[in-house]
Amino acid sequence: MVSRESATLSSADICDHVPIDGNHSTIVKFTSNTDPGYQSVIQRLNNCVDTAPDVISARRLSKESIAARYPAQDSGFLLSSSRRYGQNYGQGDQYYLETNEGAKREPIIIRKFHPAAATENTDVFSSQDDVLLRLPRADAAAFSSPRLEHEPVCLDGTRTNLLNDIILWSRSLTGPCIFWLNGMAGTGKSTIARTLARSWSTESRLGASFFFSRGGGDLARASKIFTTLAYQLARTRPEFTVALGRAIKEYPDIAEQGLSEQWKHLILQPLSCMSELSQPVVVTVDALDECEDDGDIELILQLLAQAKFLKSGRLRIFITSRPEIAIRHGFNDISEAAHRDFVLHNISKSIVGSDISLFLHHELAKTRKRRHLPKEWPGEEIIGELVRRADGLFIYAATICRFIGQKDSDPNERLSFVLQERMNDGSPLKQLDSMYAALLRYAVVENRDGETKERLLNRFRRVVGAIVVLADTLTAGALSELLRIVKWEVDETIDSLRAVLDDSDSGSHIRLLHTSFRDFLLNSRRCPDHQFRIEKEKTHKDLVVDCFQIMSRHLKADICSLRLPGTLMSEVNRREVERYLPLEVQYACRYWMYHLQRSNVKFHHRKPLYARVRTFVKEHFYQRDYVGPNENEPLLVLAHTFFTDHFLHWLEALSLIEKISEGVVMTKTFHSLLTVSDLGH
């Protein structure tokens, strides 16, 4: 028997869950099955069984009961009714909880089905939300995510011919299933992709979108692209949801399978089960070149091309990327009939120049109004000069506008600085690099004395260097904790580089406004000034040390004070996890191996520490030979100390953030770095 408070069944309001978190320390034994207490318990259990169907039926909430339980003034949520399903799907309304601002739509919480529609389809839907929520997906991949909310779309009157051409292609039930928009860095590919995705979404034809982002964690990897696209398709296409639900039930481990199996069972086959469409569903994949693995890129293209086998051209796939080698190879292996290509930087310079001029007028007008500058500022002649300097690159124009209009700065002084910089005789990319170098000189070293200049340069390389090589984005606070730099210095560095860095709101993640800036800093040919060049391998190695140090400072046994080793993850308060494992610690737990691999560290034997590391790893993981440290001995000492003192704490932390499978992979990878090479070291 347990205390009454922990065993009370709901009665008046059957919508509440049966409480299960009571104190069961008062459990006692019954003397026999004739004990009155035992008989009472049995009777109550029988009553529960008898009334269970009615309870389940009653818990199918109506719109009114949901509104009563979640009043907008109390919870900040409004109830909104979505589309009505057709007869095959239960003829019921689907309800969502939606924020007052209308910006965030939570997963479906209830469907009210017609009793007459209690068919096999109804059974699939009744548990479909739970099934879909188990699909791993990349956060902020969709065009409508908060990450991209403030990113620009094409201004009215710009890119008109190209946009109309792509929209006509997307509506056709015949012809190539893939449209590849490619162009060099800064030509406006992602802006076009956002514009089209918004248009297709307005027409209810956008099935899903995935916007890759290098250095964006899951957004830089292919592992979740198809599970993410399938999840989004299910949210926009009820008929697709039914087929997807069956696939997930038939292949419950599909999330652990390779990309080919996921594409086949989560997207291709469910789409083939859909009825005829008047217009195709569109999927948008932006910045495919920012996917980290070239092999994955080629495989994704091969799989997407299989959309041509779907009858009636029911799927159109719009892809943007730079014309990188892996992507060109991928398209070379695809039938010409399956894809259509357009090279963005081949558009007439007069057309692109006209569009950039419209953009500059629009952006500089905002600065003029905010700063109460003269009506004629900056003048047609100056705008014409900026168009000439942009040389067809929208990213040049956008960066200059952010630089000139930066808060708490003098627009005229900054505009003069831009115009005084000497034009680079060469390609548009060289002009872009020259502009980046000028902005860095202005932000970091201009008018600084020797000691201050050196301090700011060191801080720049430490802070910005970390930002450009991180595996995932961090907030300014988390970055300062990871690097052990006071936060005001991180903030000051970001503030000085608002033209190329962004953390729009307090507490938001720092991100590069364009990947061309990362490419510039990491390339010795593009950034010949050693003051600003980021040494990639050294920066990764520094971050390995940072990760080990912050984990060693924070991790400990039972870090969340659960006190019960067998506690289920579903019973763990997520806020407590975030409290004891803040963002910077979670990052270190997940990505120290990412940085170690890219630091190009080589471990060799002939050192005393090697024996200790080899013994520890062999006893705990494998039965193989290992190599030891040479010039990297301090790093291996740090790794050895961490594994000796915190290995189980690290696994516990990964479990708490639900990334334990990554720990297995990292352990195997670390083992491979310690394995004797074939070169006879």
N, C-alpha and C positions, 0 to 999 in steps of 0.2 A: 504494500500500500504506500502511496506517496502523499505528500502534503496537498491539501485541497487546492491551494493556489496554483500548483503546477499541473493539475490534472483537470481543471475546469474546462468543460466544453462550451463553446459559444452557443447561445440560445436565441436571445432577442435579435441580435445582429449576426446572422449566420455568415456575413461577409468577412468577419474577422477570422484570422487563423487560430487554430488550437494552440495555446501557449505551451511551449516545451522547454522553457528555460528556467524552470523552478529548481528548488533545492531538494534533491532526492535522498538526503542523508537520513530521512526518517523511515526508510523501507523496513518492514517487518515481515516475518513469516506467519502464515496461517497454520493453525494446528492441524486441520484436515480439510477435505473438500466439503465437509458438513458445517464448517465454521460459518456463522452468520455473515461475517465480513466477506468471506470468500464468495458466498452465494450472492451478496449484494454486488460485488465487483463483476461476477459473471453476468448478472442481469443487466448491468449497465453496458457491458461490452456487447451483449446481444442486441440491446437497444440501438447501440451505435451502428452495428451492422445492418439492422433493419431500416434505419433512417438514412443511411449513407446516400442512396440514390436521390432522395429528396434534397438532401443538403447540397449535393453536387449540382443538381438542377437549379437550385435557388441561387447558387453562387455564379451562375451565368448572369452577370450584372446588366442592368438596363442603363441607358444613357443617364437617366435621372438619378439613379442610385450612385453612379460614379460621380456625377456633379455634386451630390450631397456630401460624398466623402472627401472630395477634393475641391472645396470652394476656392474660386480664383483669388479672393482677397486674402485667404490664409496661406495657400500653397504656392501661389505664383503661377499656377497652371490654368489654362483654359481648355475646355473640352471642345473638340472640333470633330465634325462628322466628315468622313471621307467618302470615296466613291461607293456606289451600290454594286454589289457583285451580281453577275448574271445568274440565271436559274441553275446552271450546273454547279455553282459554288455556294449555294445555300440561301440565296436571296436575302442576305442580311447586311446590316450596316457595319462598317468597320470604324472603330473609334480610336483616337489618339489623344495623348496628353501633349499639349503644345504650350510653349512659353508665351507670356503676354506679348513679347516682341515678335512672336511668330518665327523666331530664328531656329529653334531646336525642336525637332519632332521626335518624340520618344517611340520605342517599339510599340507595336499594336498591343493593347492590353485586353481587348475583349472583342468577340464577334457574337452577334445575336443571330442565331440561325433559325430558320423556319423549321418547325417540327417535321414538316413533310420532306425536308431536304436532308434528313439524317441518313446520308449515303456514305459510301466509302470516301468520297471527297471531303465530307464534313469531318470524318475522323482524322484525315490528314491535316486539315486546317486547325482542328482543336488543339493540336500539340505542335503546330508548325512554328510558332514563334519561339518556343523553347529550343526546337531543333536548329533554327536559323541562328539563334544567339550563340550556339556552340561553334558556329563556323568562325575560325580565326580570320580577322580582317585587319587591314592597315588603317589606323585612324587617320583622318584628315586627307584621305586619298581623293575624295570626290571634289568636283569643281565648286560645290556649294559649301565646302567646309570652312570653318572660321579662319583657317590658315590662309585661305585665298580670298576671303571676304573683301579685303581692301585692295586687291590687285585690280589693275585697270582692264577694261574691255575696249574694243575699238571704238573710237569716236564716230558719231554719225558723219557720213560723208567720206570716211576713209576705208580703204580695202574693199570697196563696194563690189567691184567685178569679181574678185577672188571669193568673197563670201557668198555671193549669189551662185557662183559656179559650184562651190562645195555643197550648198544647200540643195541645188538641183540634183547633184549626184546622190545625195542622201535620200532623196524621195523616190528614186528610180528602183523598180523591182528587177531590173536587168543590169548587166554590166559588171564591172569590177566590184568586189565586196570590200576592198581596202582602198582608202585614199591616204597616200603618204605625202605630207607636207614637210619638206626638208629645207633647211637653210642654215647658213653660218650663224655663229653666236650673235645675239643682239638684233636679229632681223624681225622679231615680233611674233615668233611661232606660238608661244604660250598665250599671248594676248588674243590671238586669233582663236586658239583652242577654247579659251574661256568664253569668248563671244559666241562661238558656235554652240558650245555646251549649254549656255544660258538660253539661246534661241530654241534649241531642240527640247530643252526642259519645259519651256513655256508652251510648246506645241504638244507636250506629253509624249514625245518620241524618244527622249533620252533614256536609254535603259540603264546605263552605268557609265562611270568615268573613273579613270585612275591617272592622277597627275604625279609622275615620278619626281623625286627631289633628292639629289645627291647630298649625303650627309643628313638625311631625314629619317634614319632608322629603317623601319619597314618600307618606307617610301623609296628607299634606294635599293631594295632587293625585290626579286621576283617571287619569293616564296609565298606571298599572300595575294598576288594579283588576281588569280582566278577565284579564290574564295571570296575576295572582296567584291569582284564584279558580279559573282553569283548572288551574293547577299543583296547588293543594290538592285539587281534585276528582279529579285523576288519582292522587293519593296515597291516596285513600280509596275509589275506585271503579275496579277493574281493567277493567271493560267500557268505561268512559269513556276509559280510557287508550289502548285500541286505536284508537278513533275519533279521539281527539285526536292521536295519533301520525301517523295518515294525514293529518289536516288540516295539521299542521305541515310534513310533507314536501311536501304539495301547495302550500302557501303559505309558503315558507321565510322570507319577509320580513314575516310577519304581525305581528311585534313592532313593526315600523315603521309599520303601518297605523293608521287611526283607530279610535276606540272602537266604532263600528258594525260594522266588518269584524271586529274582534277578538271582539266578542260573538257575531256570527253564526258564525264558523268555529271559535272556540275553546270555546264553551260551548253555544250553542243547537243547532247541528247534531250535535255529539257526543252531547248528551243525547237527541236525537231518535233516535239509532241504538241506544240502550239498550233492553233487553227490558223487559217489563212489570214494575212494582214493586208490592210489597204495600203499601208506604207511601212517600210522597214523600221525596225528598232535600231537605234544608233548607240554604239559604244565608243567612247573617246579615250584614247591613251596618249597622254602628253609627255614630252621629254623622255622618250624611251632610251635615249643615249645616256641618261643619268642612272640607269640601272647598272649596278656594279659589275655584274658578271657577263662577259661577252657571250659565253656559251648559252646562258639563259636568254639573252636578247635574241639570238638566232633561233632558239627553240620556240620562243613566244611567237615570233613571226611565222614560223612553219605551222604552228597550231592555229593561229588566227586565220591563216589562209584557208583552213578547212571549212570556213564559213561559206565558201562557194558551193559546198555540197548541200547546204540547206535549201529546200525547195522554195520557190517564189521569192528569192532574194530577201529573206526576212531579217537579215542582219547586215548592217553597214558598220564598218570599223574605221574610225578616223584616227590617224597616228601622226604625231609630230616628233621631229628629232633633228639633230645635226646629222650630216651625211657621214657618220663615222664608219670605219671599216667593217665592224661587226654587223651593222645594220645594212650596209650595202651588200655584204655577202648574204645576209638573210633574205633580202629581196631578190638577189640574183638566183636563189634556189626556188623562188616562187614563180609560177606560171605568170606570164605577162598579162594574161586575161583576168587574173585574180586581183591585180592591183593597178592603181593609177597614181602617178607621181607628179609632184609640182615642186619646182625649185624656187624658193621664195626670193633668194638674192638675185635671181635672173630677171625679176620684174624691172621694167624700164626705170632708170634713175629719176626721170622727170616725174613719173607717177609717184614713186616712193618719196621724192623730195616734196611734192605737193602735200602728201599725207603728213610728213614730218612737220611741215610748216603749220598745218592746221593744229597738230598736237602742241607745238611750241606756243602758238597763240593762246590756246586753251589753258595750258599750265601756267604760263607767265602772267596771264590775266588774273589767275587766282592769287599769285604773289602780289600783283599790283593792288588788288582790292584789300588784301590783308594788311599791307604796309602803307596804304593810302598814298601810293605813288602817282605821279602825273598821268593823265589819261593816255598820253601818247607813248608812255614807257612800255617796252624798251625801244620801240621804233622798228619800222619794216626793214631798214638796212641791217640792223643788228640781228634780227630774226633770220634774214637771208644769210648772214655770215654763219650763224649757228647751224642752219640747214646744210651749208657747204661743208662745215667741219664734221657734221654727223655722217656725211658720205653714205647715206642709205641705212645707217644703223639706228633703229629706234632706241636701243639701250643707251647710246651716247646721249641722245636728246633727253631721255628720261632722267639719266644720272645728273646731267648739267642742271636740269630744272630743279631737282631735289637739292643740289648743292647751292644754287642761287637762292632758293626759297627757304633754306633751313632756318628754323626758329632761332631767335636771338642773334641774328647775323645781319650784316649790311648788304642788301641785295645788289646795290650799285658797286660796292667794293668787290664783291665776289664775281659779278658779271665782268668787271674790268680785268680781274685776275684771269678769267677764262679766255677773254679776247686777247690778252697779252701773250698767252702761251703760243709758241711757234707751231705752225701746222707741220705735221709729219708728212714727208713726201713718201707715199707708199700706199699700201692697201688700207681699206677701212679698219681692219683689225689692228694695224699699227697705230692708226689714229686713236682708236679706243684705248690701247695700251698707254699711249702718250698722255691721254686724259687721266687714266687711273694714276699714273706716276705723278702727275701734277697735283691731283687731289690729295695724294698721300704727303707730298712735300708741304702742301698748305696746312694739312691737319696735324702733322707730326713735327716737322723740323723748321718750318718757316719762322724766322725771327726769334729763334731760340739760341741761347748761349751753349757752350760746349757741354757742360755738366747736365743741364736740363735736357738738351737734345739727346744725349746718350741715354738718360733715364727713360725718356719717352719712347725712344726706339726699342729699348729692351722690353718695355711694357707692351709696346705694339706687337713685337714678335711673339711675346708670351701669350697675350690675350687673343689677338687676331689669328695668330698661328694656330692656337687651339680651336678657334671657331671654324676655321676652314678645313680642318682634318677630323673633327668630331664625327663619330658614327651616327649620332643623333643630336638634335638641338637641345640646348639647355637655357634656363633663365639666367639673367645676370647674377642673381643670388647664388644659384647652384654652381655656376662657373667659378665664381669667386671662392666658394668653399672647396671646389675640386682643385683649383690652382693655388689655393692658400694666398690669395691676393685680396686686399680689402675691397669691399664692394664699390666704394666711391671711385676707385681707380678703374674698375671695369666699366662702370657707368660713364666715366669721363672719356674713356677710350671709344666707347660706342657713340657717345654724343658727338665726338669730333669727326665721326665717319658716317653720319646719317645718310649721306648720299649713296652709300653702298651697303650699309648694315641697317637692320630694323629690329626693334622690339617695341612695337607700336604702343602697347599699354604696359603699365607697371606690372611686373610679374609675368609678362609673356616671354615666349622663347625667342632667343636671338637667332636671326637668320640672315643669310646673304641675300641681297635683293636680286643678284644675278650670278649664275655660276661662272660667267666669264671673269669675274673678279677673282674667284678662287683659282681658276686656270692661270691667270696672270701672275699671281703671287707665287705659285708653285713651279713656274717655268722659268728657268734661268735665261732662256733666249728672249722671252717676252718681257721679263723684268730684270734687266741687266744690272740695276742698282742694288747692290748687295745689302744696302740699309733696310730695304723693304722685303727682299726675297725671303720666303719661308722655306727653311730646310725641312723637307717632308719627313725624312726618316728620323732626324733628331727630334722633331716635334712629337712624333708618335712615341719615341722612346721616353721622352719626358712625361707624356701622358700615362704610359705604363707605370712609371714610378708614382705619379699622382694617384692613380687608381689603387695600387697596392697600399699606399700610405693611408688613404682615406678609409679603405676597407679595414685596415688594421686598427685604426682609431675608433671605428664605430661598431664593427661586428662583434657579437658575443653570443653566448648560449641563451636561448629563449629570449631573443631581443625584444619581442613584443609582450613579454611577461604573461604568456598564455598558461604556463605552469602544467599543462596537460599535453604530453607528447603526442597523444592520439587525436588532437583537435582537428576537426575537418576544416578545410579551407572555407567552406560555405559558412562556418561559424565565426570566422575571423573578421573583425571590424576593419574595413579597408582604411578608414581614417587613422586607426592606430598603426597600421602598416606604413602609411605615408608619414606618420609622425616619427616613428623609430627608424624608418628607412627612407629618408628624404631623397629627392630627385637625384642629387649628385652621388649618393651612395648606390642607389639603384643603377645609375649609369655605370659606375665603376664595376659593380658586380657583373653586369652584362657584357661590358665591352673592353675589359683589360686585355683579353686575348686578341681582339680586333686590332688594337694598337700594337701589341707585341708582334703579331705577324707582319705588320707593315713597317715596323722599325728595322727590319732586316737584320735582327740580332742573330749572331751565330755563336753557338755554345760549343766549346772544344774541351777535351779532357786534359790530363796531366796537371790537374790542380786538386789540392786536398778536398775542397768543398764538393767536388764532383762525386766523391764516394758517398757523402751524406745525402746529397740530392738523389743519387741513383738508388740508394738503399730505401729512402723514404718512398719514392714513387713506385719502385718495384714492389715493395711490401704492400702498398695500398692499392695499386692499380694493375700493373702488368708484370710479365716475366720476360723482359727483353733487355738488351744492352743499351747503354746510354752514353752520351757525350757530356762533357762538363764545360765550365766557363773559361774564357781567356780574358780579353779586355772588358768583357761584359760581366765579370765576376760580381761587382756590386749589385747589378740587377738580379743575378741568380741568387745571391745571398738574400735579397729582399723577397724573391719568389719562394725560396726555401723556407724562410722564416714565416711567411704568410701561410704556406701550406701546412707547416708544422703546427702553427698556433690557431689557424682560423679556417681550415678546410671544411670542417663540418658546419661551422658558423656560416660560411659562404653558401653551402648547399641549403641550409635552412633559409637564408635570405632569398635565394632564388626560388625556393618553394613558396615563400610568402608572397612574392611578386608574380607567382605563377609562370616562372621561366626555368623550371628545373631541367627540362629537356635540353636547354641551351648549355647547362652545366656539364652534361654528358659529352656534348660535342666539344666544348672548350677543354675538358680534361683530356680527351683523345688527341686534340690538336697540340696541347702542351706536351704530351708524350711524344708526338712526332718531332717536335723541335729538339727534344733531348735524345733522339735516337741516333745511333751511329750512322753517319752518311756513307754513301757508296764511294766517296772520294778518299776514304782512308784516313780521316782526321783522327 
